[in-house]
Amino acid sequence: MQRYWVEVQIEEGWPADVEVLRRAALAVLIHQEAPPVEVAVVVSDDETLQELNQRYRGVDAPTDVLAFPNETRGPFVGVGGQPRYLGDVIISYPRAEEQAHDAGHGVEAELQLLVVHGMLHLLGYADQTEPERTQMWETQEAILEALGVQVNLPD
């Protein structure tokens, strides 16, 4: 029986590999030993991320990744053994491209980093305080290492 369902949607023909992004999302779920869940990963543009950022966070600027947990059924409550819908991870391809260039690694690696980061947010990780950020980034790094993804993270 399949434990995890990951739907990946690439909008506007961005050159992103659906299977690479699906594997990144699955790696997080496996690493975190999540119960059966469904999740959607969408690769979009700056305008979409800016609109979502403004609407849901009150920030009128594009961003690299947003995570929208499905909070309608409480934490990990499924119906009749069905997987719970965990939520959505939305990524800006132009932000990923720019950040990859600035960091000196590939766009595919940056997209995987953003998927992992967004998935951890869906699973309840936060990065607002230094201790939270440290825990989240250590977990993120362990997952990326397990995937064999090399990224140049800031210190």
TIRO-2110 file (N, C-alpha, C; in Angstrom, 1 decimal):
// TIRO-2110
0.8, -1.2, 0.0, N, 1, A
0.0, 0.0, 0.0, CA, 1, A
0.9, 1.3, 0.0, C, 1, A
0.5, 2.2, -0.8, N, 2, A
1.3, 3.4, -0.9, CA, 2, A
1.0, 4.3, 0.3, C, 2, A
2.1, 4.8, 0.9, N, 3, A
2.0, 5.6, 2.1, CA, 3, A
1.8, 7.1, 1.8, C, 3, A
2.5, 7.6, 0.8, N, 4, A
2.6, 9.0, 0.5, CA, 4, A
2.2, 9.3, -1.0, C, 4, A
1.4, 10.3, -1.1, N, 5, A
1.0, 10.8, -2.5, CA, 5, A
1.5, 12.2, -2.6, C, 5, A
2.4, 12.4, -3.6, N, 6, A
2.9, 13.7, -3.9, CA, 6, A
2.6, 14.1, -5.4, C, 6, A
1.8, 15.2, -5.5, N, 7, A
1.5, 15.7, -6.8, CA, 7, A
2.4, 16.9, -7.1, C, 7, A
3.0, 16.9, -8.2, N, 8, A
3.9, 18.0, -8.6, CA, 8, A
3.4, 18.6, -9.9, C, 8, A
3.2, 19.9, -9.8, N, 9, A
2.7, 20.7, -11.0, CA, 9, A
3.7, 21.8, -11.3, C, 9, A
4.1, 21.8, -12.6, N, 10, A
5.0, 22.8, -13.1, CA, 10, A
4.2, 23.7, -14.0, C, 10, A
4.0, 25.0, -13.6, N, 11, A
3.3, 25.9, -14.4, CA, 11, A
4.2, 26.6, -15.4, C, 11, A
3.6, 27.1, -16.4, N, 12, A
4.3, 28.0, -17.4, CA, 12, A
5.5, 27.3, -18.1, C, 12, A
5.6, 26.0, -18.1, N, 13, A
6.7, 25.3, -18.8, CA, 13, A
8.0, 25.6, -18.2, C, 13, A
8.1, 25.9, -16.9, N, 14, A
9.4, 26.1, -16.3, CA, 14, A
10.2, 24.8, -16.4, C, 14, A
11.5, 24.8, -16.7, N, 15, A
12.3, 23.6, -16.9, CA, 15, A
12.7, 22.9, -15.5, C, 15, A
11.7, 22.4, -14.9, N, 16, A
11.9, 21.6, -13.6, CA, 16, A
11.5, 20.2, -13.8, C, 16, A
12.2, 19.3, -13.2, N, 17, A
12.0, 17.9, -13.3, CA, 17, A
11.0, 17.4, -12.2, C, 17, A
9.8, 17.0, -12.6, N, 18, A
8.7, 16.6, -11.7, CA, 18, A
9.2, 15.5, -10.8, C, 18, A
9.9, 14.5, -11.3, N, 19, A
10.3, 13.3, -10.5, CA, 19, A
11.4, 13.7, -9.5, C, 19, A
12.3, 14.6, -9.8, N, 20, A
13.3, 15.1, -8.8, CA, 20, A
12.6, 15.8, -7.7, C, 20, A
11.6, 16.6, -8.0, N, 21, A
10.9, 17.4, -6.9, CA, 21, A
10.0, 16.4, -6.1, C, 21, A
9.4, 15.4, -6.7, N, 22, A
8.6, 14.4, -6.0, CA, 22, A
9.5, 13.7, -5.1, C, 22, A
10.7, 13.3, -5.5, N, 23, A
11.6, 12.5, -4.6, CA, 23, A
12.0, 13.4, -3.4, C, 23, A
12.2, 14.7, -3.7, N, 24, A
12.6, 15.6, -2.6, CA, 24, A
11.5, 15.6, -1.5, C, 24, A
10.3, 15.7, -2.0, N, 25, A
9.1, 15.8, -1.0, CA, 25, A
9.0, 14.4, -0.3, C, 25, A
9.1, 13.3, -1.0, N, 26, A
9.0, 12.0, -0.4, CA, 26, A
10.2, 11.8, 0.6, C, 26, A
11.3, 12.3, 0.3, N, 27, A
12.5, 12.2, 1.2, CA, 27, A
12.2, 12.8, 2.6, C, 27, A
11.5, 13.9, 2.6, N, 28, A
11.1, 14.6, 3.8, CA, 28, A
10.1, 13.8, 4.6, C, 28, A
9.1, 13.3, 3.9, N, 29, A
8.1, 12.5, 4.6, CA, 29, A
8.7, 11.2, 5.2, C, 29, A
9.6, 10.6, 4.5, N, 30, A
10.2, 9.3, 5.0, CA, 30, A
11.2, 9.7, 6.1, C, 30, A
12.0, 10.7, 6.0, N, 31, A
12.9, 11.1, 7.0, CA, 31, A
12.2, 11.4, 8.3, C, 31, A
11.0, 12.1, 8.2, N, 32, A
10.3, 12.5, 9.4, CA, 32, A
9.3, 11.4, 9.9, C, 32, A
9.3, 10.3, 9.2, N, 33, A
8.3, 9.2, 9.5, CA, 33, A
6.9, 9.7, 9.7, C, 33, A
6.5, 10.5, 8.7, N, 34, A
5.1, 11.0, 8.6, CA, 34, A
4.1, 9.9, 8.4, C, 34, A
2.9, 10.1, 9.0, N, 35, A
1.9, 9.1, 8.7, CA, 35, A
1.4, 9.3, 7.2, C, 35, A
0.6, 8.4, 6.7, N, 36, A
0.2, 8.6, 5.3, CA, 36, A
-0.5, 9.9, 5.0, C, 36, A
0.1, 10.6, 4.0, N, 37, A
-0.4, 12.0, 3.7, CA, 37, A
-0.3, 12.2, 2.2, C, 37, A
-1.1, 13.2, 1.8, N, 38, A
-1.0, 13.7, 0.4, CA, 38, A
-0.5, 15.1, 0.4, C, 38, A
0.3, 15.5, -0.6, N, 39, A
0.8, 16.9, -0.6, CA, 39, A
0.9, 17.3, -2.1, C, 39, A
0.8, 18.6, -2.3, N, 40, A
1.0, 19.2, -3.7, CA, 40, A
2.1, 20.1, -3.7, C, 40, A
3.0, 20.0, -4.7, N, 41, A
4.1, 20.9, -4.9, CA, 41, A
3.8, 21.6, -6.2, C, 41, A
3.9, 22.9, -6.2, N, 42, A
3.6, 23.7, -7.4, CA, 42, A
4.8, 24.6, -7.7, C, 42, A
5.3, 24.6, -8.9, N, 43, A
6.4, 25.5, -9.3, CA, 43, A
5.7, 26.6, -10.2, C, 43, A
5.8, 27.9, -9.7, N, 44, A
5.1, 28.9, -10.4, CA, 44, A
6.0, 30.1, -10.6, C, 44, A
5.5, 31.3, -10.6, N, 45, A
6.2, 32.5, -11.0, CA, 45, A
6.2, 33.5, -9.8, C, 45, A
7.0, 34.6, -10.0, N, 46, A
7.1, 35.6, -9.0, CA, 46, A
5.8, 36.3, -8.7, C, 46, A
5.0, 36.5, -9.8, N, 47, A
3.7, 37.3, -9.6, CA, 47, A
2.8, 36.5, -8.7, C, 47, A
2.7, 35.2, -9.0, N, 48, A
1.8, 34.3, -8.2, CA, 48, A
2.3, 34.3, -6.7, C, 48, A
3.6, 34.1, -6.5, N, 49, A
4.1, 34.1, -5.1, CA, 49, A
3.9, 35.4, -4.4, C, 49, A
4.1, 36.5, -5.2, N, 50, A
3.8, 37.8, -4.6, CA, 50, A
2.4, 38.0, -4.2, C, 50, A
1.5, 37.6, -5.0, N, 51, A
0.0, 37.7, -4.7, CA, 51, A
-0.3, 36.9, -3.5, C, 51, A
0.2, 35.6, -3.4, N, 52, A
-0.1, 34.8, -2.3, CA, 52, A
0.5, 35.3, -1.0, C, 52, A
1.7, 35.8, -1.1, N, 53, A
2.4, 36.4, 0.0, CA, 53, A
1.7, 37.6, 0.6, C, 53, A
1.1, 38.4, -0.3, N, 54, A
0.4, 39.6, 0.1, CA, 54, A
-0.9, 39.1, 0.7, C, 54, A
-1.6, 38.2, 0.1, N, 55, A
-2.9, 37.8, 0.6, CA, 55, A
-2.9, 37.1, 1.9, C, 55, A
-1.9, 36.2, 2.1, N, 56, A
-1.8, 35.3, 3.3, CA, 56, A
-0.8, 35.8, 4.4, C, 56, A
0.1, 36.6, 4.0, N, 57, A
1.1, 37.0, 5.0, CA, 57, A
1.2, 38.5, 5.1, C, 57, A
0.5, 39.2, 4.3, N, 58, A
0.6, 40.7, 4.3, CA, 58, A
1.9, 41.3, 3.9, C, 58, A
2.6, 40.5, 3.1, N, 59, A
3.9, 41.0, 2.6, CA, 59, A
3.8, 41.2, 1.1, C, 59, A
3.9, 42.4, 0.6, N, 60, A
3.7, 42.7, -0.8, CA, 60, A
5.1, 42.6, -1.5, C, 60, A
5.6, 41.4, -1.6, N, 61, A
6.8, 41.1, -2.3, CA, 61, A
6.9, 39.6, -2.7, C, 61, A
7.6, 39.3, -3.8, N, 62, A
7.7, 37.9, -4.1, CA, 62, A
8.6, 37.2, -3.1, C, 62, A
8.5, 35.9, -3.0, N, 63, A
9.3, 35.1, -2.1, CA, 63, A
9.6, 33.8, -2.8, C, 63, A
10.5, 33.1, -2.3, N, 64, A
11.0, 31.8, -2.9, CA, 64, A
10.0, 30.7, -2.7, C, 64, A
9.5, 30.5, -1.5, N, 65, A
8.6, 29.3, -1.2, CA, 65, A
7.6, 29.7, -0.2, C, 65, A
6.4, 29.2, -0.4, N, 66, A
5.3, 29.3, 0.6, CA, 66, A
4.8, 28.0, 0.9, C, 66, A
4.4, 27.7, 2.1, N, 67, A
3.8, 26.4, 2.5, CA, 67, A
2.5, 26.7, 3.1, C, 67, A
1.5, 26.0, 2.6, N, 68, A
0.1, 26.2, 3.1, CA, 68, A
-0.4, 24.9, 3.7, C, 68, A
-0.3, 24.7, 5.0, N, 69, A
-0.8, 23.5, 5.6, CA, 69, A
-2.3, 23.4, 5.6, C, 69, A
-2.8, 22.2, 5.4, N, 70, A
-4.3, 22.0, 5.4, CA, 70, A
-4.6, 21.8, 6.9, C, 70, A
-5.3, 22.8, 7.5, N, 71, A
-5.6, 22.7, 8.9, CA, 71, A
-7.1, 22.4, 9.1, C, 71, A
-7.8, 21.9, 8.2, N, 72, A
-9.2, 21.7, 8.3, CA, 72, A
-9.5, 20.4, 9.2, C, 72, A
-8.6, 19.5, 9.3, N, 73, A
-8.9, 18.3, 10.1, CA, 73, A
-7.9, 18.0, 11.2, C, 73, A
-7.2, 19.0, 11.7, N, 74, A
-6.3, 18.8, 12.8, CA, 74, A
-5.1, 18.0, 12.4, C, 74, A
-4.2, 17.8, 13.3, N, 75, A
-2.9, 17.2, 12.9, CA, 75, A
-3.1, 15.7, 12.7, C, 75, A
-2.9, 15.3, 11.4, N, 76, A
-2.8, 13.9, 11.0, CA, 76, A
-4.0, 13.1, 11.3, C, 76, A
-5.2, 13.7, 11.2, N, 77, A
-6.4, 13.0, 11.4, CA, 77, A
-7.0, 12.6, 10.0, C, 77, A
-7.0, 11.3, 9.8, N, 78, A
-7.5, 10.8, 8.5, CA, 78, A
-8.9, 10.3, 8.6, C, 78, A
-9.6, 10.1, 7.5, N, 79, A
-10.9, 9.5, 7.5, CA, 79, A
-10.8, 8.1, 7.0, C, 79, A
-11.2, 7.2, 7.9, N, 80, A
-11.3, 5.8, 7.5, CA, 80, A
-10.0, 5.2, 6.9, C, 80, A
-8.9, 5.6, 7.4, N, 81, A
-7.6, 5.0, 7.0, CA, 81, A
-7.1, 5.7, 5.7, C, 81, A
-7.8, 6.7, 5.2, N, 82, A
-7.4, 7.5, 4.1, CA, 82, A
-6.3, 8.5, 4.5, C, 82, A
-5.3, 8.8, 3.6, N, 83, A
-4.3, 9.7, 3.9, CA, 83, A
-4.9, 11.1, 4.1, C, 83, A
-4.3, 11.8, 5.0, N, 84, A
-4.7, 13.2, 5.3, CA, 84, A
-4.0, 14.1, 4.2, C, 84, A
-4.7, 15.2, 3.8, N, 85, A
-4.1, 16.1, 2.9, CA, 85, A
-3.3, 17.1, 3.7, C, 85, A
-2.0, 17.0, 3.6, N, 86, A
-1.0, 17.8, 4.4, CA, 86, A
-1.0, 19.2, 4.0, C, 86, A
-1.0, 19.5, 2.7, N, 87, A
-1.0, 20.9, 2.3, CA, 87, A
-0.3, 21.1, 1.0, C, 87, A
0.1, 22.4, 0.7, N, 88, A
0.7, 22.8, -0.6, CA, 88, A
2.0, 23.5, -0.3, C, 88, A
3.0, 23.2, -1.2, N, 89, A
4.2, 23.9, -1.2, CA, 89, A
4.3, 24.6, -2.6, C, 89, A
4.4, 26.0, -2.6, N, 90, A
4.4, 26.7, -3.8, CA, 90, A
5.8, 27.4, -3.9, C, 90, A
6.4, 27.2, -5.1, N, 91, A
7.8, 27.7, -5.3, CA, 91, A
7.8, 28.6, -6.5, C, 91, A
8.6, 29.7, -6.4, N, 92, A
8.8, 30.6, -7.5, CA, 92, A
10.1, 30.2, -8.2, C, 92, A
9.9, 29.8, -9.5, N, 93, A
11.0, 29.3, -10.3, CA, 93, A
12.0, 30.5, -10.5, C, 93, A
11.5, 31.7, -10.8, N, 94, A
12.5, 32.8, -11.0, CA, 94, A
13.3, 33.1, -9.7, C, 94, A
12.7, 33.0, -8.5, N, 95, A
13.5, 33.2, -7.3, CA, 95, A
14.5, 32.1, -7.1, C, 95, A
14.1, 30.8, -7.4, N, 96, A
15.0, 29.7, -7.3, CA, 96, A
16.2, 29.9, -8.2, C, 96, A
15.9, 30.3, -9.4, N, 97, A
16.9, 30.5, -10.4, CA, 97, A
17.9, 31.6, -9.9, C, 97, A
17.4, 32.7, -9.4, N, 98, A
18.3, 33.8, -9.0, CA, 98, A
19.1, 33.3, -7.7, C, 98, A
18.4, 32.6, -6.8, N, 99, A
19.1, 32.2, -5.6, CA, 99, A
20.2, 31.2, -5.9, C, 99, A
19.9, 30.3, -6.8, N, 100, A
20.9, 29.3, -7.2, CA, 100, A
22.1, 30.0, -7.8, C, 100, A
21.9, 30.9, -8.7, N, 101, A
23.0, 31.7, -9.3, CA, 101, A
23.8, 32.4, -8.2, C, 101, A
23.1, 33.1, -7.2, N, 102, A
23.8, 33.8, -6.2, CA, 102, A
24.6, 32.9, -5.3, C, 102, A
24.1, 31.7, -5.0, N, 103, A
24.7, 30.7, -4.1, CA, 103, A
25.8, 29.9, -4.8, C, 103, A
25.8, 29.8, -6.1, N, 104, A
26.8, 29.1, -6.9, CA, 104, A
26.5, 27.6, -7.0, C, 104, A
25.2, 27.2, -7.0, N, 105, A
24.8, 25.8, -7.2, CA, 105, A
23.7, 25.8, -8.3, C, 105, A
23.3, 24.6, -8.7, N, 106, A
22.4, 24.5, -9.8, CA, 106, A
20.9, 24.8, -9.4, C, 106, A
20.1, 25.2, -10.4, N, 107, A
18.7, 25.5, -10.1, CA, 107, A
18.0, 24.2, -9.6, C, 107, A
18.3, 23.0, -10.1, N, 108, A
17.7, 21.8, -9.6, CA, 108, A
17.9, 21.6, -8.1, C, 108, A
19.1, 21.9, -7.7, N, 109, A
19.5, 21.7, -6.3, CA, 109, A
18.7, 22.8, -5.5, C, 109, A
18.6, 24.0, -6.0, N, 110, A
17.8, 25.0, -5.2, CA, 110, A
16.4, 24.7, -5.1, C, 110, A
15.8, 24.1, -6.2, N, 111, A
14.4, 23.7, -6.2, CA, 111, A
14.2, 22.6, -5.1, C, 111, A
15.1, 21.7, -5.1, N, 112, A
15.0, 20.6, -4.1, CA, 112, A
15.1, 21.2, -2.7, C, 112, A
16.0, 22.1, -2.5, N, 113, A
16.2, 22.8, -1.2, CA, 113, A
14.8, 23.4, -0.8, C, 113, A
14.2, 24.1, -1.7, N, 114, A
12.9, 24.8, -1.4, CA, 114, A
11.8, 23.8, -1.2, C, 114, A
11.8, 22.7, -1.9, N, 115, A
10.8, 21.7, -1.6, CA, 115, A
11.0, 21.1, -0.2, C, 115, A
12.2, 20.8, 0.2, N, 116, A
12.5, 20.3, 1.5, CA, 116, A
12.1, 21.3, 2.6, C, 116, A
12.5, 22.6, 2.3, N, 117, A
12.1, 23.6, 3.3, CA, 117, A
10.6, 23.8, 3.5, C, 117, A
9.9, 23.8, 2.4, N, 118, A
8.5, 24.0, 2.4, CA, 118, A
7.8, 22.8, 3.1, C, 118, A
8.3, 21.6, 2.8, N, 119, A
7.7, 20.4, 3.4, CA, 119, A
7.9, 20.4, 4.9, C, 119, A
9.1, 20.8, 5.3, N, 120, A
9.3, 20.8, 6.8, CA, 120, A
8.3, 21.8, 7.4, C, 120, A
8.1, 22.9, 6.8, N, 121, A
7.1, 23.9, 7.3, CA, 121, A
5.7, 23.2, 7.4, C, 121, A
5.3, 22.4, 6.4, N, 122, A
4.0, 21.7, 6.5, CA, 122, A
4.0, 20.7, 7.6, C, 122, A
5.1, 20.2, 8.0, N, 123, A
5.2, 19.2, 9.1, CA, 123, A
5.4, 19.9, 10.4, C, 123, A
5.3, 21.2, 10.5, N, 124, A
5.3, 21.9, 11.7, CA, 124, A
6.6, 22.6, 12.1, C, 124, A
7.6, 22.5, 11.3, N, 125, A
8.9, 23.2, 11.6, CA, 125, A
8.7, 24.7, 11.4, C, 125, A
9.4, 25.5, 12.2, N, 126, A
9.4, 26.9, 12.1, CA, 126, A
10.8, 27.4, 12.1, C, 126, A
11.0, 28.6, 11.6, N, 127, A
12.3, 29.2, 11.5, CA, 127, A
12.3, 30.7, 11.9, C, 127, A
11.4, 31.0, 12.9, N, 128, A
11.3, 32.4, 13.3, CA, 128, A
12.3, 32.8, 14.4, C, 128, A
12.7, 31.8, 15.2, N, 129, A
13.7, 32.1, 16.2, CA, 129, A
15.0, 31.3, 15.9, C, 129, A
16.1, 31.7, 16.5, N, 130, A
17.4, 31.1, 16.2, CA, 130, A
17.3, 29.6, 16.6, C, 130, A
16.8, 29.2, 17.7, N, 131, A
16.7, 27.7, 18.0, CA, 131, A
15.9, 26.9, 17.0, C, 131, A
14.7, 27.5, 16.6, N, 132, A
13.9, 26.9, 15.6, CA, 132, A
14.6, 26.8, 14.2, C, 132, A
15.3, 27.9, 13.9, N, 133, A
16.0, 27.9, 12.6, CA, 133, A
17.1, 26.9, 12.6, C, 133, A
17.9, 26.8, 13.7, N, 134, A
19.0, 25.8, 13.8, CA, 134, A
18.4, 24.4, 13.6, C, 134, A
17.3, 24.1, 14.3, N, 135, A
16.8, 22.7, 14.2, CA, 135, A
16.3, 22.4, 12.8, C, 135, A
15.6, 23.4, 12.2, N, 136, A
15.0, 23.2, 10.9, CA, 136, A
16.2, 23.1, 9.9, C, 136, A
17.2, 23.9, 9.9, N, 137, A
18.3, 23.8, 9.0, CA, 137, A
19.1, 22.6, 9.1, C, 137, A
19.3, 22.1, 10.3, N, 138, A
20.0, 20.8, 10.5, CA, 138, A
19.2, 19.7, 9.9, C, 138, A
17.9, 19.7, 10.1, N, 139, A
17.0, 18.6, 9.5, CA, 139, A
17.1, 18.7, 8.0, C, 139, A
16.9, 19.9, 7.5, N, 140, A
17.0, 20.2, 6.0, CA, 140, A
18.3, 19.7, 5.5, C, 140, A
19.4, 20.0, 6.1, N, 141, A
20.7, 19.6, 5.6, CA, 141, A
20.8, 18.0, 5.6, C, 141, A
20.3, 17.4, 6.6, N, 142, A
20.4, 15.9, 6.7, CA, 142, A
19.6, 15.3, 5.5, C, 142, A
18.4, 15.9, 5.2, N, 143, A
17.6, 15.3, 4.1, CA, 143, A
18.2, 15.6, 2.8, C, 143, A
18.8, 16.8, 2.6, N, 144, A
19.5, 17.1, 1.3, CA, 144, A
20.7, 16.2, 1.2, C, 144, A
21.4, 15.9, 2.2, N, 145, A
22.5, 15.0, 2.2, CA, 145, A
22.1, 13.6, 1.8, C, 145, A
21.0, 13.1, 2.4, N, 146, A
20.5, 11.8, 2.0, CA, 146, A
20.1, 11.7, 0.6, C, 146, A
19.6, 12.8, 0.0, N, 147, A
19.3, 12.9, -1.4, CA, 147, A
20.5, 13.1, -2.3, C, 147, A
21.6, 13.4, -1.7, N, 148, A
22.8, 13.6, -2.5, CA, 148, A
22.8, 15.0, -3.2, C, 148, A
22.1, 15.9, -2.6, N, 149, A
22.0, 17.3, -3.1, CA, 149, A
23.0, 18.2, -2.5, C, 149, A
23.8, 18.8, -3.3, N, 150, A
24.9, 19.7, -2.8, CA, 150, A
24.4, 21.2, -3.0, C, 150, A
24.2, 21.9, -1.9, N, 151, A
23.9, 23.3, -2.0, CA, 151, A
24.8, 24.1, -1.1, C, 151, A
25.0, 25.3, -1.5, N, 152, A
25.9, 26.2, -0.7, CA, 152, A
25.0, 27.1, 0.1, C, 152, A
24.8, 26.7, 1.4, N, 153, A
24.0, 27.4, 2.3, CA, 153, A
24.8, 28.5, 3.0, C, 153, A
24.1, 29.6, 3.3, N, 154, A
24.8, 30.7, 4.1, CA, 154, A
25.1, 30.2, 5.5, C, 154, A
26.1, 30.7, 6.1, N, 155, A
26.5, 30.3, 7.5, CA, 155, A
25.5, 30.9, 8.5, C, 155, A
END
